[in-house]
Amino acid sequence: MSQKPKPLDETESARAWWGKELRNWRNVRRLSTRALGEKVHLSATAIERIEKNERSCNAALAGLLDDALMAGGALRRLWRFVEEEADRDSNHADNRAAHPDEDRFTAQATGMLATNPLVHSDRSLSPVERRAFLNLGLGGLAALAPGTFTDLLPRLGQPPLPKVVRPDDIEQVRAASATLASWDNLYGGGGIVRSSSAGQLIWAKGLLGVNCPTELESELLTAVGRLAIVMGASAFDAFEHDDATGLLTFGTWCAEQASNWHLRATAYNWRARHAIWCGAPDAGLTHAGNGLVRADLLSAREQSMLHNARARAWARMQNPREVLAAIGQSDDAFSKAKAGEDVVWMNYYDEAQHYGDTGHAAFDIALLPGQSSRMATDRLQKAVDGHTEAYVRSRALSRTKLATLTMATGDPQQAAAVAHRALDEVGRLRSKRALEDVKDLRKASAKYARKAEVAELRRRISTTVLA
């Protein structure tokens, strides 16, 4: 009889946590320690000892193991926490030698952070706290202090921060958010947004540790939180899901510290949409509900936006009755929207966006038994017709869904015509969400593959879009 594997305590250290994740991935791939070892030229014993945190590993080996297990970069990204912990332990040891009285806490922060709880040294955390700290995706301590989000960001040369936060500094952060959001809508989250945004957030987040006049604190937190949310939404579009989770959680923290209900609603909307996409509609429904906790403080468009998130969660759970109810609530809220009542970042939520969001929810139930595709088709078409050139990705997503639904309901010729226009726009994007929808379109077209227009469409998808 085989011996039961030793239970692993991931709370011991980041390295122990990484070892447990290695074992989890190995089990998911149904590989023995020997089989995995052969892939990276190690013995079964060596793999077992790495999993138990009894043998050293390094970044290069972590990368080889990630490739061998087809973990999609998950183990590589987790290894950053191991390196960060090693750096913290090294700094902790140096500081303890120089300042023996400062064994349990880091130095008191200045500026706005001085009003927050002290950031605990890693050695002072309980096992439960340590788990929360290590796992950004679950919030915990990472949701309480912006200093813990440094693991999300590359080590870049940081420009000097001002000694005191000024209105101009906050305006720069706002401008960065607006620019990045515009690029994201035009090009998708995987292009220029991903390559240019990290340094901006490093600088913006650094402002939270600078002395800030009391009257500017809320504005600063709102601006930094908005930038984090824009980046989180872009990371989601690029399928950098760990980064998306951390950034959106940080954005929520900023919104709540600023007591900004409008930013909070936006943060929870994106957290809901991200969770739903990642296969957790229950969590998405909870996030949408959290966003609506004080609906009386939100604008009509914000309420409509969050009801759309609820509709999409219910759709993924294949509950048509709740989907239609949520769409009805969204429609009712949107009908009460008034010009000029929204914060600037809600400008995107116009009639086209409303029809697109509700159309996507209707799409997810359109082909269920007893359901009609008419609502989804009508709303997606209105979205396509209404989106301007500033929202290429939104239009491409709605047009691809429309083509897929048209194909699935038996009109391949019309579907192919719509699909080619969608592919014209998808080809301009760096959006993995858009590519995922194209894959669904290709699957829907399989039963008509012998028709000339569909065969040509499938060739185009294979050679120019998914290549």
Residue, then its C-alpha position, 0 to 999 in steps of 0.5 A: m500500500s502506498q504511503k499517504p503523502k505528508p500534509l504540507d503546511e503552506t503557512e510556514s513560509a512563502r517557500a512552503w506555500w510554493g511547494k504545496e502549490l507545486r504538489n497541487w499542480r502535479n496532482v492536477r496533471r496526474l504526474s508522479t514525482r518520478a514522472l515530473g522529475e524526468k521532465v526536469h532531470l531531477s529524481a523523484t526524491a528531489i521533487e518530493r523534497i522541494e514540495k516539502n520545502e526540504r530542498s532548495c529551488n530557484a527561479a530557473l528551476a521554478g520556471l522549468l517546473d511551470d513549463a513541465l506542468m503546463a501551469g501557464g506561468a502560475l508557478r513562475r508568478l508565485w515564485r516572486f513571493v518566495e523571492e520577496e520573502a527572502d528579501r524581507d527576511s534579509n532586511h529584517a535580519d539586518n535591521r534587527a542587528a542594527h535596531p534590536d528594539e524593532d524586532r516585531f514591527t517595521a518603521q511607522a509610515t508617514g503621510m496618510l499611511a501613518t493613520n493606518p495600522l502598522v505593517h507587521s513584519d512577516r515573522s510576527l504573523s500568525p499562521v492564519e494571517r500569514r496565509a492571508f498575506l501570501n494569497l493576494g487573491l483572497g484579500g486578507l492583509a493584502a486588502l488592508a495596506p497598499g504597501t503589500f501590493t509591491d509584489l504585483l509590480p516590477r522593480l523599476g527605477q522610481p522617479p523621486l516623489p514630492k515631499v508634499v502631495r499637491p493638487d497637480d500630483i493628483e491630477q497627473v494620476r487622474a490623467a494617467s487613468a483616463t489615458l490608460a482607459s482610453w487605450d484599453n478600450l481601443y487596443g485591449g488590455g494586452g498591448i500598450v496598457r500592460s507595458s506602460s502602466a506599471g511604472q505609473l502605479i508605482w509612482a501613484k501608490g508612492l504618493l500614499g506614503v507622502n505627507c498629504p493635506t487633509e483636504l486632499e486625502s480622499e481625492l488622492l485615494t480616489a485617484v490612485g484607486r481609479l488607476a488600480i481599477v483601470m489596470g486591474a480591468s486591463a489585466f483581466d482582459a489580458f488574462e493576467h488573472d492574479d494581477a487583476t485580482g490584486l489590483l482590483t482588491f487594492g482599488t476597492w481598498c482605496a475606494e473604501q478608505a476614501s469613502n467614495w461609493h462611486l469608485r467602490a461600485t466600479a471596483y465591485n463591478w469589475r471584481a464581479r465580472h472578473a470572478i464570473w469569467c474565471g468560473a466563480p459566478d457565486a463570488g461574482l454575485t456576491h461582489a455585485g451585491n456588495g456594490l449595491v449595498r448602498a444603492d441609494l448613494l449610487s447613480a442610476r447608471e451605477q445601479s444599472m451596471l451592477h444589476n448587469a453584473r448580477a444578470r451575468a452571474w445568474a446566466r453563468m448559473q443557467n438561471p433564466r428567471e433570475v437573469l431576466a429579473a436582473i436585466g429588468q432591474s437594470d433597464d429600470a435603473f438605466s431609464k432613470a439616468k440623468a445627464g451630468e449626474d455621474v462621475v467622469w469615469m462612468n461616461y463609457y456607460d451609455e446606451a450602447q454599453h447598456y445594451g451590450d452588457t445586458g445582451h451578453a447576459a441574455f446571450d448566455i441563456a439564449l440557447l437554453p431549453g425554452q428560451s428565445s434568442r430574440m432579446a440577445t440578438d436585438r440588444l447585441q445589434k443595438a450595441v454594435d450600432g451604437h458603439t463609437e470608434a472610441y470603444v472598438r473592443s466593446r463593439a468587437l465583443s458584441r459583434t462576435k457574440l452576435a455572429t456566434l448566436t446567429m450561427a447557432t440559430g441557423d443562419p450561417q450566411q448572415a453569421a459569416a458576414v457579421a463575423h468578418r466585420a468582427l474579425d476586422e476589429v478583433g485583429r486590431l486588438r490585444s485582447k484575450r477575452a476577444l480571442e476567447d469569444v472568437k474560439d466560441l464562434r469557431k466552435a459554433s460554426a463547425k456544423y456548417a464547415r462545408k458551406a463555402e462562406v463558413a469554410e472561408l471564415r474558419r480559415r480566416i480565424s485559424t490563419t489570421v486571428l488564432a495563429 
